[in-house]
């Protein structure tokens, strides 16, 4: 009788072992999925950092002003070119309700000898018109579904932008702007992309870094 009962089902100890094994397998699956998601998050931040560094080098190589456009609403970024030299005027761009209100209206032309001799220097300033760059590393990139821009601060902005578009400029003089870009996966995890203005060095940190004080 006892033998038949033992063969017909699991003992309490056997059930506990099975449940423990199932729990371990489930935990391993969750950890594995978490590792994949974190790897994707890190790769997304690193790709943005690489695009910024590439744009910095491209501006110097092409002797043109480029900018990285980050569309926080569309969760995308891309690179645009002014087709010539352009600089930012002094002063901070206005940010209202987390959105930049003047975009690139504070730009001016870079003064060169040919620019002075042509007489264009004395004409009313017009905003440079930017066009999307067609290079293999400058085209539009859409963030993965679970990742969004939490906020973007660039030195020419008065405050951090959390909606609309933000612009990071790279100049042919070998300069860019200090910038702090925060990406989040909506799970309270944050990656920070930090841009240095003089060297164009771009660092990626797997945590939130505060915007520097002026």
C-alpha positions in Angstrom: 0.0 0.0 0.0 2.7 2.4 1.1 4.8 1.6 -2.0 1.8 2.3 -4.4 1.1 5.6 -2.6 4.8 6.6 -2.9 4.8 5.8 -6.7 1.5 7.6 -7.4 2.7 11.1 -6.4 5.4 13.3 -4.9 6.5 13.4 -1.3 6.5 16.7 0.5 10.3 16.9 0.3 10.2 16.2 -3.5 7.6 19.0 -4.0 9.7 21.4 -2.0 12.7 20.6 -4.2 10.7 21.0 -7.4 9.3 24.4 -6.2 12.8 25.5 -5.3 14.1 24.6 -8.7 11.3 26.4 -10.4 11.9 29.5 -8.3 15.6 29.4 -9.2 14.9 29.0 -12.9 12.4 31.9 -12.8 14.9 34.1 -10.9 17.6 33.3 -13.5 15.1 34.2 -16.3 14.3 37.5 -14.7 18.0 38.3 -14.1 18.8 37.3 -17.7 16.0 39.5 -19.1 17.2 42.4 -16.8 20.7 42.0 -18.1 19.5 42.2 -21.7 17.4 45.3 -21.0 20.3 47.0 -19.2 22.7 46.1 -22.1 20.2 47.7 -24.5 20.0 50.8 -22.3 23.7 51.1 -22.1 24.1 50.6 -25.9 21.5 53.3 -26.6 23.4 55.8 -24.4 26.7 54.8 -26.0 25.4 55.2 -29.5 24.2 58.8 -28.7 27.6 59.5 -27.2 29.3 58.2 -30.3 27.1 60.3 -32.6 28.0 63.5 -30.6 31.7 62.7 -30.8 31.5 62.0 -34.5 29.7 65.3 -35.1 32.4 67.1 -33.1 35.1 65.6 -35.4 33.0 66.2 -38.5 32.6 69.9 -37.8 36.4 70.4 -37.6 37.0 68.2 -40.6 34.4 69.8 -42.8 35.0 73.3 -41.5 31.2 73.7 -41.0 28.9 74.2 -38.1 26.9 71.1 -37.2 24.3 70.4 -34.6 22.8 67.3 -32.9 19.0 67.7 -32.8 17.3 65.8 -30.0 13.5 65.7 -30.3 12.3 64.7 -26.9 8.7 64.3 -28.0 9.5 62.1 -30.9 12.2 60.2 -29.0 14.7 60.7 -31.8 17.9 62.5 -32.7 19.8 63.3 -35.8 22.6 65.6 -37.1 22.1 68.8 -39.2 24.6 71.0 -41.0 24.6 74.8 -41.5 26.7 74.4 -44.7 29.1 77.1 -43.4 30.4 78.8 -40.3 27.9 79.9 -37.7 28.3 80.9 -34.0 26.0 81.4 -31.1 25.5 84.9 -29.8 26.1 85.4 -26.1 23.2 85.0 -23.7 21.0 82.2 -22.6 18.2 80.7 -24.6 14.8 80.9 -22.9 13.2 77.8 -21.6 9.5 77.9 -20.5 7.6 74.9 -19.1 10.5 72.7 -19.9 10.5 73.7 -23.6 13.0 75.9 -25.5 11.1 79.0 -26.7 13.7 80.4 -29.2 15.4 77.4 -30.7 18.3 78.7 -32.8 17.3 82.4 -33.2 20.4 83.6 -31.4 22.8 82.4 -34.1 25.2 84.7 -36.0 27.5 84.2 -38.9 31.2 83.3 -38.3 33.2 86.3 -39.4 35.8 85.4 -42.0 37.9 87.6 -44.4 35.8 86.6 -47.4 32.6 87.3 -45.4 33.8 90.9 -44.7 35.0 91.5 -48.2 31.7 90.3 -49.7 29.8 93.0 -47.8 27.5 90.4 -46.3 28.8 91.3 -42.8 26.9 94.6 -43.0 23.6 93.1 -44.1 20.9 92.2 -41.6 21.6 88.9 -39.9 19.5 86.0 -41.1 19.3 82.7 -39.3 21.5 80.0 -40.9 19.3 77.3 -42.5 20.2 73.8 -41.4 19.7 70.7 -43.4 19.8 67.1 -42.3 23.2 65.4 -42.8 23.2 62.4 -45.0 26.2 60.7 -43.6 26.1 57.1 -42.4 26.5 58.0 -38.8 24.4 61.2 -38.7 21.0 60.0 -39.9 17.9 60.0 -37.7 17.9 57.4 -34.8 14.8 56.6 -32.9 15.2 55.5 -29.3 14.0 52.0 -28.4 10.4 51.8 -27.2 11.2 51.6 -23.5 13.8 54.4 -23.5 13.1 58.2 -23.5 14.9 61.5 -23.0 14.3 62.5 -19.4 15.9 65.9 -20.1 18.6 67.8 -22.0 20.7 70.7 -20.7 23.1 72.5 -23.1 25.2 75.4 -22.1 23.4 77.9 -24.3 20.1 77.1 -22.6 18.8 78.9 -19.4 17.4 75.7 -18.1 16.9 72.0 -18.7 14.7 71.0 -21.6 12.2 68.2 -21.0 10.0 68.5 -24.1 10.2 69.8 -27.7 13.7 70.0 -29.3 17.1 70.6 -27.9 20.2 71.5 -29.9 23.9 70.7 -29.3 26.2 72.7 -31.5 29.6 71.7 -32.8 31.8 74.3 -34.4 34.6 74.2 -37.0 37.0 75.8 -34.4 37.2 72.5 -32.5 34.6 73.5 -29.9 31.3 72.3 -28.8 29.0 73.1 -25.8 29.0 71.5 -22.4 25.9 69.3 -22.3 24.2 66.9 -19.9 21.7 64.5 -21.4 19.6 62.2 -19.3 18.0 59.0 -20.7 15.6 56.8 -18.7 13.8 53.5 -19.2 10.8 54.6 -17.2 11.9 52.3 -14.4 13.8 55.0 -12.4 17.0 53.9 -14.1 18.9 56.7 -15.7 22.0 57.0 -17.9 23.8 60.4 -18.3 25.7 61.5 -21.4 28.1 64.2 -20.4 29.8 66.4 -23.1 32.9 68.5 -22.5 33.1 71.7 -24.5 36.9 72.1 -25.2 37.9 68.6 -26.0 34.6 67.2 -27.3 35.0 64.2 -24.9 31.8 62.4 -24.3 31.3 60.2 -21.1 28.5 57.9 -20.3 27.5 57.3 -16.7 25.0 54.6 -15.6 23.3 57.0 -13.1 21.9 60.5 -12.8 24.5 63.3 -12.9 23.4 66.8 -11.9 23.5 69.7 -14.3 26.6 71.8 -13.5 26.1 75.2 -11.9 27.2 78.3 -13.9 
